[in-house]
Amino acid sequence: MLEAQFGVRLELESARPWQRTGSSARLADVLGQLQLKDNGAQVDWVIGYTASLDVFSAAQDQLGIGMFFGKHFLLRGMASAAELDAINAALPLLSAQDRENLVRQRRLHKETSVLLHEWAHTLGAFHDRSNDTLMAPSYDQSMAQFSDASARIVGIGLEHRGVTGGREEWAKAYRKEVARAGDAIWDAIEKQHVLAAADQFFASSGELEADDEKKFNEVSLREHAGDYPKAQQLIAPLVARYPRSAMVQELSCSIAQEAHNDELAACRRAAGLANASMATLLLTAHLEIAAGNQTNAIPLLNRGEAKLTKEPTGWLYLAQLELTAGALTAAERAAKNAKSKKGADIAAESARTKAFIGFPKQPLNDREAEYVVAALAAHDQIDKGKFDAALAKALELEKTFPGTPAAAVVACRVRSRGKSLEQIQGACGEAAKGAPGAFLPQYILGLVESAQSRWPDAEASLRRAIEIDGSTREVWASLAAVQLKQNKTAAAQESREKYKERFGSPLLPTLWPGGWAAR
């Protein structure tokens, strides 16, 4: 198979007994012992064999383990009493000899499949979504070949592995190939994890002293096995010893994040390095946003965007973070590059947020997120019924961003909770002039004009509100009711049809004649 697909043949240098102690339950521990036993200096790969499982499992991670871009991998024995019992129970009509032959054939297939699976991991290949390829996360007897995407990854590894000075070219080719394949091939989370491991590997050329490199490898094994507390304990001395090492600091960040222990501090150290990877920058931005530090997140998101390739998943993650941080224009740009329905949804949500708070005509550049967060904070006070606090925040917003319309929109919304139509009309009329692209002033003006029986003016305001943002059901109901008040039956019917097309449900008659309610 390897000769046909890759033009290579594995030749056995030697087979040696391996005297070891300890349990085989944790394959990462056993792999660490193998690395200490034989560093593989004179060979391309070192394969260790250890005890089979006591229970049946099809999970590849239970059947073998291999370090990404390493030269050591480990396989369990494939003989399984539990599997034999299952075959005997399922096929009682076969003769004992036939069942024995079937078991032997299945074992040989599993041994070969798992060996190729772990071997490919050492060349950078990772788990496919498809269940019938050799890189599937679970073993299946239908496995027969590598997917085209995984085969290209393996081929790149074979071409560049061990070539003096070839690591930079390998890194470039590897990342390009990973970015080229879509999410139909690889799981997005798995892909991000592997790209982080690749960043560590390609940045590691001679960076650590020999003993520390062994310790670093042990930490990587612990992380891979999910032993995050021990991994965090082991990497702490390396973090202190190599403060400028991206591979050390980024691994520390990854482990802290998985352990949920002091992750923000660890990831800040990694993201503060000039050569921090895109994955680390976005992860740290995510943590900053979760901690309420949107201002700290924006520079990280900008740096992450500068490093990002045309990889749809990365753009989508960036767009989500930028939207949450309040960097709406950047979110729309990233969402466009994502080229997906989810990206379009993010762009639409960004546009709705701009229409909700009132966006200035002149760009705010690096202060955009600060403006958005401050405006939304004022509206949050309105939602809580704290109108004086909302007006205070609006006043502060006006001082911080003079000439911008968000403060007037907040004042319009606060006044709309009062009973004086004149005050509401005055506040919202001013907001509508300053922010013609804001939804709330137009909608509220339409309601006030309806209450004043100024039907043509109300219809114009409500139509403008729908043009700005037609995602609010109630505005459609108000428009249809206003049209019926003017005996515009055809126009009201058209509004009903557009409503149903958009929301998938009809506008229903209300209890009062000639009105409609959104459902």
C-alpha positions as CSV (number, residue, x, y, z in Angstrom):
1,M,0.0,0.0,0.0
2,L,2.7,2.5,0.9
3,E,4.7,1.7,-2.1
4,A,1.7,2.1,-4.4
5,Q,0.5,5.4,-2.8
6,F,3.8,7.1,-1.6
7,G,6.6,5.2,-3.2
8,V,8.1,4.2,0.1
9,R,8.7,0.9,1.9
10,L,9.2,0.3,5.6
11,E,12.2,-1.8,6.4
12,L,12.7,-3.5,9.8
13,E,16.1,-2.5,11.3
14,S,15.6,-4.8,14.3
15,A,13.1,-6.2,16.8
16,R,14.1,-6.2,20.4
17,P,12.5,-7.3,23.6
18,W,11.3,-4.5,25.8
19,Q,11.6,-5.0,29.5
20,R,9.4,-2.4,31.2
21,T,7.4,-2.0,34.4
22,G,4.1,-0.3,35.2
23,S,0.6,-0.3,33.8
24,S,-0.3,-0.1,30.1
25,A,-3.5,1.6,30.8
26,R,-2.2,5.1,29.9
27,L,-0.6,4.9,26.5
28,A,1.0,8.3,26.9
29,D,3.0,7.0,29.9
30,V,4.2,4.0,27.9
31,L,5.2,6.1,24.9
32,G,7.3,8.3,27.2
33,Q,9.1,5.2,28.4
34,L,9.7,4.2,24.8
35,Q,11.3,7.5,24.0
36,L,13.6,7.1,27.0
37,K,14.5,3.6,26.1
38,D,15.4,4.3,22.4
39,N,15.8,7.8,21.1
40,G,15.7,6.5,17.5
41,A,18.9,8.3,16.5
42,Q,19.8,5.9,13.7
43,V,16.4,5.1,12.4
44,D,13.3,6.8,11.0
45,W,10.8,5.4,13.4
46,V,10.7,3.4,16.7
47,I,7.5,1.3,17.2
48,G,6.7,0.0,20.6
49,Y,4.3,-2.8,21.3
50,T,2.5,-3.2,24.6
51,A,-0.3,-5.2,26.2
52,S,-3.8,-5.4,24.7
53,L,-6.9,-4.0,26.4
54,D,-8.9,-6.1,28.9
55,V,-12.1,-4.9,27.2
56,F,-13.0,-4.4,23.6
57,S,-12.5,-0.9,22.2
58,A,-12.6,0.5,18.7
59,A,-11.3,3.9,19.6
60,Q,-8.0,4.5,17.9
61,D,-6.6,6.4,20.9
62,Q,-7.0,3.2,22.9
63,L,-5.4,1.0,20.3
64,G,-2.3,3.1,19.7
65,I,-0.7,6.5,20.1
66,G,1.8,8.5,18.1
67,M,3.2,12.0,18.5
68,F,2.5,14.4,15.8
69,F,5.7,15.0,13.8
70,G,7.6,12.6,16.1
71,K,9.4,9.4,15.3
72,H,7.9,7.2,18.1
73,F,4.6,5.5,18.1
74,L,3.0,2.7,20.1
75,L,0.6,-0.1,19.3
76,R,-1.3,-2.4,21.6
77,G,-1.7,-6.1,21.1
78,M,-4.8,-6.7,19.1
79,A,-5.8,-10.1,20.5
80,S,-9.1,-9.5,22.5
81,A,-10.9,-12.2,24.4
82,A,-13.9,-9.9,24.5
83,E,-14.0,-9.5,20.7
84,L,-13.6,-13.3,20.3
85,D,-16.6,-13.9,22.6
86,A,-18.6,-11.4,20.6
87,I,-17.9,-13.1,17.3
88,N,-18.7,-16.5,18.8
89,A,-22.0,-15.2,20.1
90,A,-22.9,-13.4,16.8
91,L,-21.9,-16.3,14.4
92,P,-22.8,-19.5,16.2
93,L,-23.6,-21.3,12.9
94,L,-20.0,-21.0,11.6
95,S,-17.5,-23.8,12.4
96,A,-14.9,-23.2,15.1
97,Q,-12.2,-23.2,12.4
98,D,-14.1,-20.6,10.3
99,R,-14.6,-18.4,13.3
100,E,-10.9,-18.7,14.2
101,N,-9.9,-17.7,10.6
102,L,-12.3,-14.8,10.8
103,V,-10.8,-13.6,14.1
104,R,-7.2,-13.9,12.6
105,Q,-8.1,-12.0,9.5
106,R,-9.8,-9.2,11.6
107,R,-6.7,-9.0,13.9
108,L,-4.3,-8.7,11.0
109,H,-6.5,-6.0,9.4
110,K,-6.7,-4.1,12.7
111,E,-2.9,-4.4,13.4
112,T,-2.1,-3.0,9.9
113,S,-4.7,-0.3,10.1
114,V,-3.7,0.9,13.5
115,L,0.0,0.9,12.5
116,L,-0.7,3.0,9.4
117,H,-2.9,5.3,11.4
118,E,-0.3,6.0,14.1
119,W,2.5,6.2,11.5
120,A,0.6,8.9,9.6
121,H,0.2,10.9,12.9
122,T,4.0,11.2,13.0
123,L,3.9,12.8,9.6
124,G,1.2,15.3,10.6
125,A,-2.0,13.5,9.5
126,F,-5.0,13.8,11.8
127,H,-8.5,12.3,12.2
128,D,-10.9,12.3,9.2
129,R,-14.6,12.7,9.6
130,S,-15.2,9.7,7.4
131,N,-15.5,6.3,9.2
132,D,-14.0,4.2,6.4
133,T,-10.6,5.9,6.0
134,L,-7.4,4.9,7.9
135,M,-7.5,8.3,9.8
136,A,-11.0,7.8,11.2
137,P,-11.0,8.3,15.0
138,S,-12.5,4.8,15.5
139,Y,-11.3,1.5,14.0
140,D,-13.7,-0.2,11.5
141,Q,-13.2,-3.3,9.4
142,S,-14.1,-1.2,6.3
143,M,-10.9,0.8,6.5
144,A,-8.9,0.4,3.3
145,Q,-7.1,3.5,2.4
146,F,-6.1,7.1,3.4
147,S,-8.4,9.9,2.3
148,D,-7.0,12.1,-0.5
149,A,-6.6,14.9,2.0
150,S,-4.7,12.8,4.6
151,A,-2.6,11.2,1.8
152,R,-1.4,14.7,0.7
153,I,-0.5,15.5,4.3
154,V,1.5,12.3,4.6
155,G,3.2,12.9,1.2
156,I,4.3,16.4,2.3
157,G,5.7,14.9,5.5
158,L,7.6,12.2,3.6
159,E,9.0,14.8,1.3
160,H,10.3,17.2,3.9
161,R,10.9,15.0,7.0
162,G,14.6,14.8,7.8
163,V,15.7,17.2,5.1
164,T,18.3,19.6,6.4
165,G,16.9,23.1,6.6
166,G,13.6,22.0,5.2
167,R,11.4,22.6,8.2
168,E,10.3,26.1,7.0
169,E,9.2,24.7,3.6
170,W,7.5,21.8,5.4
171,A,5.6,24.3,7.6
172,K,4.5,26.4,4.6
173,A,3.3,23.3,2.6
174,Y,1.6,21.7,5.6
175,R,-0.4,24.8,6.6
176,K,-1.4,25.4,3.0
177,E,-2.7,21.8,2.6
178,V,-4.6,21.9,5.9
179,A,-6.2,25.2,4.9
180,R,-7.1,23.9,1.5
181,A,-9.3,21.1,2.7
182,G,-12.8,22.0,3.9
183,D,-14.6,21.1,7.1
184,A,-16.3,18.2,5.3
185,I,-12.9,16.3,5.6
186,W,-11.7,17.3,9.1
187,D,-13.4,18.3,12.3
188,A,-12.8,22.0,13.0
189,I,-11.8,21.6,16.6
190,E,-9.4,18.7,15.8
191,K,-7.9,20.8,13.0
192,Q,-7.3,23.8,15.4
193,H,-5.6,21.5,17.9
194,V,-3.3,20.0,15.3
195,L,-2.4,23.4,13.9
196,A,-1.4,24.5,17.4
197,A,0.8,21.3,17.6
198,A,2.3,22.1,14.2
199,D,3.1,25.6,15.3
200,Q,5.0,24.2,18.3
201,F,6.9,21.7,16.2
202,F,7.9,24.0,13.4
203,A,9.1,26.7,15.8
204,S,11.1,24.2,17.9
205,S,14.3,23.9,15.8
206,G,17.1,23.6,18.3
207,E,15.3,25.9,20.7
208,L,15.6,23.9,23.9
209,E,18.6,22.2,25.6
210,A,18.6,18.4,25.2
211,D,17.3,17.6,28.7
212,D,14.7,20.3,28.5
213,E,13.5,19.0,25.1
214,K,12.9,15.6,26.7
215,K,10.9,17.3,29.5
216,F,9.0,19.2,26.8
217,N,8.1,16.0,25.0
218,E,6.9,14.5,28.3
219,V,4.7,17.5,28.8
220,S,3.3,17.0,25.3
221,L,2.5,13.4,26.0
222,R,0.8,14.3,29.2
223,E,-1.3,16.9,27.4
224,H,-2.2,14.4,24.7
225,A,-3.3,11.9,27.3
226,G,-5.5,14.5,29.0
227,D,-3.4,14.5,32.2
228,Y,-3.5,18.3,32.4
229,P,-2.6,18.8,36.1
230,K,0.6,16.8,35.7
231,A,1.4,18.5,32.4
232,Q,0.9,21.9,34.0
233,Q,3.2,20.9,36.9
234,L,6.0,19.7,34.6
235,I,5.9,22.7,32.2
236,A,6.1,25.3,35.0
237,P,10.0,25.2,35.2
238,L,10.3,25.4,31.4
239,V,7.9,28.4,31.3
240,A,10.3,30.2,33.7
241,R,13.4,29.1,31.9
242,Y,12.3,30.0,28.4
243,P,10.2,33.2,28.6
244,R,10.8,34.0,24.9
245,S,10.1,30.5,23.6
246,A,6.8,30.5,21.6
247,M,6.6,26.7,21.7
248,V,6.9,26.5,25.5
249,Q,4.6,29.4,26.3
250,E,2.0,28.3,23.8
251,L,2.0,24.8,25.1
252,S,1.6,26.2,28.6
253,C,-1.3,28.3,27.4
254,S,-3.0,25.3,25.8
255,I,-2.6,23.1,28.9
256,A,-3.9,25.9,31.2
257,Q,-6.9,26.4,29.0
258,E,-7.7,22.7,29.0
259,A,-7.1,22.5,32.8
260,H,-9.2,25.7,33.4
261,N,-6.4,26.8,35.7
262,D,-4.9,30.3,35.4
263,E,-5.4,30.2,31.6
264,L,-5.6,33.9,31.0
265,A,-2.2,34.6,32.6
266,A,-0.6,31.7,30.7
267,C,-2.0,32.7,27.4
268,R,-1.2,36.4,27.9
269,R,2.5,35.3,28.2
270,A,2.3,33.4,24.9
271,A,0.3,36.0,23.0
272,G,2.7,38.7,24.1
273,L,5.5,37.2,22.0
274,A,6.1,38.7,18.6
275,N,5.9,35.3,16.9
276,A,2.8,34.1,18.7
277,S,0.6,31.8,16.5
278,M,-2.7,32.8,15.1
279,A,-4.4,30.1,17.3
280,T,-2.9,31.5,20.4
281,L,-3.8,35.1,19.6
282,L,-7.4,34.1,19.0
283,L,-7.6,31.9,22.1
284,T,-6.2,34.7,24.3
285,A,-8.6,37.2,22.8
286,H,-11.4,34.8,23.6
287,L,-10.3,34.6,27.2
288,E,-10.0,38.4,27.4
289,I,-13.5,38.8,26.1
290,A,-14.9,36.3,28.5
291,A,-13.2,38.2,31.3
292,G,-14.9,41.4,30.2
293,N,-11.6,42.9,28.8
294,Q,-12.7,43.7,25.2
295,T,-10.2,46.5,25.0
296,N,-7.3,44.0,25.6
297,A,-8.8,41.6,23.0
298,I,-8.9,44.0,20.0
299,P,-5.1,44.2,19.4
300,L,-4.9,40.4,19.6
301,L,-7.7,40.0,17.1
302,N,-6.0,42.5,14.7
303,R,-2.8,40.5,14.9
304,G,-4.7,37.2,14.5
305,E,-6.3,38.6,11.3
306,A,-3.0,39.6,9.9
307,K,-1.7,36.0,10.3
308,L,-4.9,34.3,9.1
309,T,-4.9,32.5,5.7
310,K,-8.0,31.9,3.5
311,E,-9.2,29.1,5.8
312,P,-13.0,29.3,6.3
313,T,-13.1,28.0,9.8
314,G,-10.4,30.4,11.1
315,W,-12.2,33.4,9.6
316,L,-15.5,32.3,11.1
317,Y,-14.0,32.0,14.6
318,L,-12.4,35.4,14.2
319,A,-15.7,36.9,13.1
320,Q,-17.5,35.5,16.1
321,L,-14.9,36.9,18.4
322,E,-14.9,40.3,16.8
323,L,-18.7,40.4,16.9
324,T,-18.6,39.6,20.6
325,A,-15.9,42.2,21.3
326,G,-17.8,44.9,19.5
327,A,-15.5,45.2,16.5
328,L,-18.4,45.1,14.1
329,T,-16.8,46.4,10.9
330,A,-13.9,43.9,11.4
331,A,-16.5,41.1,12.1
332,E,-18.3,41.9,8.8
333,R,-15.0,41.7,7.0
334,A,-14.0,38.4,8.6
335,A,-17.5,37.0,8.0
336,K,-17.3,37.7,4.3
337,N,-14.0,35.8,4.1
338,A,-15.7,32.8,5.9
339,K,-17.9,32.3,2.9
340,S,-20.6,30.3,4.7
341,K,-24.1,30.7,6.0
342,K,-22.8,31.1,9.6
343,G,-20.6,33.9,8.3
344,A,-23.5,35.5,6.6
345,D,-25.4,35.3,9.9
346,I,-22.6,37.0,11.8
347,A,-22.5,39.8,9.2
348,A,-26.3,40.2,9.5
349,E,-26.0,40.3,13.3
350,S,-23.3,42.9,13.1
351,A,-25.4,45.1,10.8
352,R,-28.4,44.7,13.2
353,T,-26.2,45.8,16.1
354,K,-25.1,48.9,14.2
355,A,-28.7,49.7,13.4
356,F,-29.7,49.2,17.0
357,I,-27.2,51.5,18.7
358,G,-26.8,54.1,16.0
359,F,-23.6,54.1,14.1
360,P,-21.6,57.3,13.1
361,K,-20.9,58.0,9.4
362,Q,-17.2,58.5,10.1
363,P,-15.2,55.4,10.9
364,L,-14.2,54.9,14.5
365,N,-11.2,52.7,13.6
366,D,-9.5,51.2,16.7
367,R,-12.1,52.8,19.1
368,E,-15.1,51.1,17.4
369,A,-15.3,48.3,20.0
370,E,-15.1,50.8,22.9
371,Y,-18.0,52.8,21.3
372,V,-20.2,49.7,20.8
373,V,-19.6,48.3,24.3
374,A,-20.4,51.6,25.9
375,A,-23.6,52.0,23.9
376,L,-24.8,48.4,24.7
377,A,-24.0,49.0,28.3
378,A,-26.4,52.0,28.3
379,H,-29.1,49.9,26.7
380,D,-28.6,47.2,29.2
381,Q,-29.5,49.6,31.9
382,I,-32.8,50.3,30.1
383,D,-33.5,46.6,29.9
384,K,-33.0,46.5,33.7
385,G,-35.4,49.4,34.2
386,K,-32.6,51.7,35.4
387,F,-33.4,54.8,33.2
388,D,-31.4,57.4,35.1
389,A,-28.3,55.1,35.0
390,A,-28.9,54.7,31.2
391,L,-29.1,58.5,30.7
392,A,-25.9,58.9,32.8
393,K,-24.1,56.4,30.6
394,A,-25.5,58.2,27.5
395,L,-24.1,61.5,28.7
396,E,-20.7,59.9,29.3
397,L,-20.8,58.3,25.9
398,E,-21.5,61.7,24.3
399,K,-18.5,63.2,26.1
400,T,-16.2,60.4,25.1
401,F,-17.4,60.2,21.5
402,P,-18.7,63.7,20.6
403,G,-20.8,64.0,17.5
404,T,-21.8,60.4,17.5
405,P,-25.4,59.3,17.6
406,A,-25.5,56.5,20.1
407,A,-26.3,58.7,23.1
408,A,-29.3,60.3,21.3
409,V,-30.7,56.8,20.5
410,V,-30.4,55.8,24.2
411,A,-32.2,59.0,25.2
412,C,-35.0,58.3,22.6
413,R,-35.5,54.8,24.0
414,V,-35.6,56.1,27.6
415,R,-38.1,58.8,26.7
416,S,-40.3,56.2,24.9
417,R,-41.0,54.6,28.3
418,G,-42.7,57.8,29.4
419,K,-46.3,59.1,28.7
420,S,-45.6,62.4,27.0
421,L,-45.9,61.9,23.2
422,E,-44.3,65.3,22.7
423,Q,-41.2,64.4,24.7
424,I,-40.9,61.1,22.9
425,Q,-41.3,62.7,19.5
426,G,-38.7,65.4,20.3
427,A,-36.1,62.9,21.6
428,C,-36.6,60.4,18.8
429,G,-36.9,63.0,16.1
430,E,-33.5,64.3,17.2
431,A,-32.1,60.8,17.2
432,A,-33.5,60.0,13.8
433,K,-31.8,63.1,12.3
434,G,-28.4,62.3,13.9
435,A,-28.7,58.6,13.1
436,P,-30.7,58.0,10.0
437,G,-29.5,54.4,9.9
438,A,-30.8,53.6,13.5
439,F,-33.8,51.4,13.8
440,L,-35.3,52.4,17.1
441,P,-35.9,56.1,16.5
442,Q,-37.8,55.4,13.2
443,Y,-39.9,52.6,14.8
444,I,-40.8,54.7,17.9
445,L,-41.7,57.7,15.8
446,G,-44.0,55.4,13.8
447,L,-45.7,54.3,16.9
448,V,-46.1,57.9,18.2
449,E,-47.5,59.1,14.8
450,S,-49.9,56.1,14.9
451,A,-51.1,57.2,18.3
452,Q,-51.6,60.7,16.9
453,S,-53.6,59.3,13.9
454,R,-51.0,60.7,11.5
455,W,-51.3,57.6,9.4
456,P,-49.2,58.6,6.3
457,D,-46.3,59.8,8.5
458,A,-46.6,56.6,10.6
459,E,-46.5,54.5,7.5
460,A,-43.4,56.3,6.2
461,S,-41.5,55.9,9.5
462,L,-42.4,52.2,9.9
463,R,-41.4,51.5,6.3
464,R,-38.0,53.2,7.0
465,A,-37.6,51.1,10.2
466,I,-38.2,47.9,8.2
467,E,-35.7,49.1,5.5
468,I,-33.1,49.5,8.3
469,D,-33.8,46.2,10.0
470,G,-36.8,44.1,9.2
471,S,-36.1,41.3,11.7
472,T,-38.5,42.7,14.4
473,R,-41.9,41.1,14.0
474,E,-43.9,43.8,15.7
475,V,-42.9,46.5,13.3
476,W,-44.5,44.5,10.4
477,A,-47.7,44.2,12.4
478,S,-47.8,47.9,13.1
479,L,-47.2,48.7,9.4
480,A,-50.0,46.4,8.3
481,A,-52.4,48.0,10.9
482,V,-51.5,51.5,9.7
483,Q,-52.1,50.6,6.1
484,L,-55.5,49.2,6.9
485,K,-56.4,52.4,8.8
486,Q,-55.8,54.2,5.5
487,N,-57.9,51.5,3.6
488,K,-54.8,50.4,1.8
489,T,-55.9,46.8,1.6
490,A,-53.6,45.8,-1.2
491,A,-50.6,47.3,0.6
492,A,-51.5,45.6,3.9
493,Q,-51.8,42.2,2.1
494,E,-48.4,42.8,0.5
495,S,-47.0,43.4,4.0
496,R,-48.6,40.2,5.2
497,E,-47.1,38.2,2.4
498,K,-43.6,39.6,3.0
499,Y,-44.0,38.9,6.7
500,K,-44.9,35.3,6.0
501,E,-42.1,34.9,3.5
502,R,-39.6,36.2,6.1
503,F,-40.8,34.5,9.3
504,G,-42.7,31.5,8.0
505,S,-46.0,32.3,9.8
506,P,-48.9,34.6,9.1
507,L,-49.9,37.9,10.6
508,L,-53.2,37.1,12.4
509,P,-56.2,39.4,13.0
510,T,-56.3,41.0,16.4
511,L,-59.4,41.4,18.6
512,W,-59.9,45.0,17.4
513,P,-61.1,45.5,13.8
514,G,-58.6,46.0,11.0
515,G,-55.5,45.2,13.1
516,W,-52.9,42.4,12.8
517,A,-50.7,40.7,15.4
518,A,-47.4,39.1,14.8
519,R,-47.2,35.4,15.7
